[in-house]
Amino acid sequence: MWKDNLREASFRGVPFFYDSTGIDGGRRTQTHEFAYRDKPYTEDLGRKAQEIPIEAYVLGDDYMTARDNLLKACNEEGPGELIHPYYGSIQVNCQVISVRESTSEGRIARISLQFIEAGEKFFPDSSPDRSAAVTSAAEKLNKSSVEDFARTFTIEGALEYIGAQAVADIVNFIDAFSWPENEDLKTSVPTLLRQTETLAQAIQGVLSELTANETETEKNNALKTLIEACNYGNRISNTSGSATQARLTSNNNAIVDLIRQSAASAAAEVAIDTDFKTRNEAETVRDKIADSLDRQSEITESTPLYISLTNMRSALVQAIPEEGLPELISVAVNHPVPSLVLAYELYEDALKGDEIVTRNRIRHPGFIGPAEVQVVSEVMS
């Protein structure tokens, strides 16, 4: 019988009876929804703490003593052992205890209990959370970029072809960095020209989609694309001095700057989530993003945007590279050797031969050298 497998319920050794119980759990998630995109991205942030509701009761001539013992157990500080009738021993904290007694129901106290699993105790690290600092700086930069775009971009009172040029520029960007199903956004661009903040957020959404990656290959591809977008388009100058040309110039530069700033912000977020194999790789990516932020800092006329750009750069430089990453060094190979032999000489692991071949783009793994090859220092003996 299934009832034979049930355990006697208790908390901190204090027994009680029960009518019903269960366990509530699941996953902690954050859903990201992008402007003019039908498909969201849901980020898995780990398992939820399990919550355990129990409808309990104590009864008998001495039920008050049993009630008081259970109240005392639940009000003690820290976690305690719950013997769950269905799930056995669990370390929990008592969140809520609610006692109900009635003269119409003598010799019994009904008690609603709410427990939550205690888990493990982790002490906070005194070192700063640099990844969180980058994420926070990116959010502020995106906000400042939208505000600056709304300040510098307009088609109000302009000739029709100025709006048409802006539509063409933005659609070209969407075609370059988005997917075919983003036709809705391209169709909406003419309408959004007078809703500048919404338009800017939609442009940022195209780049933000590239931050939703799971595999290292996806992250590396996204980084490459976003770093290219940091140099997107061309800023132009008003050489004619006409009002029409001034508006075309201002709008063009507003679009280009927004894309470049948003790409740098998105690239920084992807970079802090990427597992770089060497310090050199991390520094190369970091420097490319930082250089883009520097260029934008030099040309902006907005003080809030300048502050956001410099704060973004500072957070990025402090976060990347992580401590402990190995470095690439050059090793001279004075005579031709197979990759397996070289790997064993360097690493005492012949299986590392493929890594040497790939990193140095060697055509034939059976013949390396004479030449200098790049190897990872950390794994060398």
N, C-alpha and C positions, 0 to 999 in steps of 0.2 A: 504494500500500500504506500502511496506517495506520502501519506501523513507520517509514516514511520521514519521518513528522512528529514522531517522538520526538527529544528533545534529549539531548546527552551530559550526564549528571548530574555536578554538582560543588557544593562548598561553600567559599566564600571562594577560589575558583579551584582547589581541590584536587579532582581528578576521582575518581570511584569507579564501580563497576558496581553493579547492583541486581537483586534478584529480584522484589520487589513493593513497592508504595507506594500511598498514597492520601491523602485529606484528610478530616478529621473536623471538622464545624462544626455550625451550627444557630443557635437563638435562645436567649437567656437569658430565662427566664420565672419568675414567682412566682405560684403559684396560691393564691387566697384562698378558703377554704371557710367558710361561715357555718352556725351552729347551726340545725338543722331546716330547711335549704334543700337541695334536691336539685341545684341548678345552681350550680357554682363560678364564680368569675371569675378568669381567667388574665391577668396583667399582662405585657405584652411590655416587657422591659428592654433590648432591643438585641441586636445580633448577637454570638455567641460568638467568641472568638479561634480562628482555625483551627489545628488541630493536624495535623502532617504526619509520620506514621510511615513510615520507609523501612527495608527489609531490604536492606542493602548488602553489598558485599564488594570486596576488592582481592586481586589474585593476580599471580603471576609470580615470577621469581627475586628481584626487588627488592621483593616485597610488603611487607616490614617497613618500608621507607622510605615507601612509600605509606600504610601504616597509621599510622605516626608523624606524617606530615604531616596526615592527617585528624584524628587525636587533637588535635594542636596547634591546628588550625583550630576544632575544636569547643570547646576550652577557652579560647579567646580571649574577652575581655570584650566585651559589646555585640552588636548585631545584625550579621549578614553576609548576603551574597547567596547564596541557594540557587538553583541552576539545576535546576528540577524537570523530569524527563523528559517529564511530561505537561502541566504548567501553566506552564512557563517561569520567568522571574526573579521571586523572592519574597524580601523582606527578612524574615529570621527570626532567632530565638535558638535555640541548641541547648540543649535541656533535658536530654537523656540520650544518652549514647553507651555502648554495651556491646559489647565485643570478645570474640570466641570463636575460639580456635585449637586445632587438634588434630593429633597426630602421624599419625593415620590419614588426614588430608587435608592433604597438604603444599602449600607454596607458595600458601597462601590464608588470609586472615583474614576471618571473617564478622562484620559490624558492624551492630548494631541502632541506628538513629538515631531520635530523637524531637525534632522541631522544633515551634516555635510562632511564629505570625506576630508580627513586632515591632510593627507599627502605628506610631502617632505618639506622640511624647513630649510629655506635658502636665505643666507644673509646677503644683504646688498653689497655689490662690488663697489669699492671706493673709486674705481676708475670711471671716467665719463663714458656714457653711452654714445659713441661717435656715430653709429649708424642712425640712431634716433635724431641726432643733431643734423645730419645730412637731410633726413626726411623733413624735419621741421623747416630747415633753410630752403628746401625745394618748394615747399608749400607757400612760404612767404614770397619767394621769387616769382612763382607763378601768379600770385595775387598782384604783385607790383607790376609784372609784365602786362597783365590784363588792364590795369588802371592806366599805364602809360600808353598802351595801344588806343584805349578809348579817348585819351587826351590828344593824340597826334593824328588819328585816322578819322576822316570824315568825307562824305560826298555831298553834304548839305550845300545847296546853292551852286554846285559844280555842273559842268557840262556832262551830258549823258555818257560820253565815251570814257570819262574818268571813272565812272562806276563800272563800265564794261571792262576796263583794263584791270580794275581791282578784282572783279569776278574771275577773269582769265588767270590772273596771278595766283589766286587762292585755289582755283580748280586744278591748276598745274601742280601745286604743292600736294593736294589731296591725291592726285593720280600717282605722284612719285612715292608717297609714303603710306598709302592706305591700300585697301583691298577693293575688288570690284563691287562688293555689296554695299559700299559706302556711297552709292548713287544718290541716296536721300540727302546726304549732306551737301553734295555738289548742287543738287536741285534747289536746296534751301539758301545757298550763298547769296543770291540777289536780294532775297528778303532780309537777310541778316545784316546787310551792309549798313542799315540804320540802327541796328541793335549791336553796337560795337563790342560791349562786354560779352554778350552771348556769342558773337562771332569769334572773339578771341578765345573763349573757353572751348568752342568747338574745334578750333585749330589745335589747341593744346591737347584736346581729347584724342586727336589722330596720333600724336606722339606718345601720349600716355598709354595707349594700347600696347605699345612696344615694351612697356615695363612689366606686363603680365606674362612672365615666363616661368617655366618649371624646370626644364633641363638646362645643363650648362651650355649645350650647343645653342639653344634658343637665346640664352643670355648673351653669349658671345656674338651671335648674329645681330641681336638687338643693339648691342653696344656699337658695333661697326656702323650700323645704319644711323644711329643717333649721333655719333661723332661726325659722320658725313653731313647730317642735317645741321650741325653746329656751324657749318660754312655755307649754308643754303643760300642760293640767290646772289644778287649783287646790289649793294647800295649805290645810289646814283646822286648826282649833284645837279642843281638847277643852274645850268649855264646860260640860259636865255634871259633869265630875270623876270619872266612873265608870271602872272598870278596862276594861270592854268598849269604851267610847268612846275610851279612851286607846289601846287596841290598834288600833281602826279608824283613828284619827288617825295613829298612828305608821306603819301599813302604807300608808295613802294617801300620806302625805308621802314615804315611802321610794320608792314607785313614781314619783311625780311628780319627785322630785329626781334619781333615776337617769336618767329619760328626758331631763330638761333638761340634765344634765351630759353625758350621752352625745351628745346632739344638738349641744351646743356643741363638743365634741371632734371630732365628724364634720364639722361645718360648717367648723371651722378647717382640717381636712385638705383639704376641697374648695376652700376659699378660696385656699390657697397654690398650688393647681394651676390656678387660673382666670386667664385672660388678661383683666384688666380694661382697659377702653378708656380710662378716665381715673382720675386720682388721687382725684377726688371719689367715684366709684363704689366704689373699693377701700376708702376710709376709711369710707364708710357701712356696708358689710358688716362691716368690722373692728370698728367701734364697736358694732354690734348684738350681735356675738358676745361682745365684751369686756364689755358691760353685763350679759349673761346670766351670765358667769363671776363678775362682781362680786356679783351678787345671790346666787349660790350660796355665795360666800365669806362673805358676811355672815351667813348662817343656819346654816352647818354647825357642828357641835360637835366634829368630828373634826379633829385637828391634821394627820394625814397627808393627808386630803382637802383641807384648806385650803391646804397647801403645794402640792399638785398643781394646784389651781385657779389659784393665783396664778402658778405657773410657766407654766401653759398661757397665761394672759393675757399674761405678759411675752414669751413666745416669739412669740405672735401679733402683738403690737404692734410688735415688732422686725422681723417678716417682711413685714408689709403696711402701707402700699403699697410696691411695689418702686420703686427709684430710676428717675427718668427718665420716669415716667408724665405725660402732659399733664394740664392742669387745665381745668375748665369755667369760662368767664367769661360775663358778661352783655354783650350788645351791643344798643344802642338802634337800632331801625329806625324812622325818623321818618316814613316814607311807605310806602304799600303797594308791594311789589316781588314779582316771581315768585321762587320758591326758587332757580331756576337763576341768576338775576341776582345774588341775594344771595350765593350760594355762590361765584360768580366774583369778586365784589368782595372777599370775605373770604379765599378760598383760591386764587384764580386757577385754579379747577377747578370747572366747572359741575356735574360729576357728584356733587359733595358735597351737592347740593341735597336729595337723598332723606334723607341723614343728618340735615340740619337739620330737615326735616319730621317725621321719626320721633322725634327727640329732644325736640322741642317740642310734639308731638302737634297739629300744625297740620292743620286740616280740609281746606283747599284749597291745594295747592302754588303756585297762581297768585297768591295774595294773602297776603303776610306783612307784618304791621304795619298801622298803627303799634303797636309793642310792643317789649318787651325779649325777646331770644331767647338761649338758651344755646348756646354754640359751644365747640369744643375749641381751646384756645389754641395747642397745639404746631404745628398745621398752618397757622396764620395767617401771612401775610407781613408 
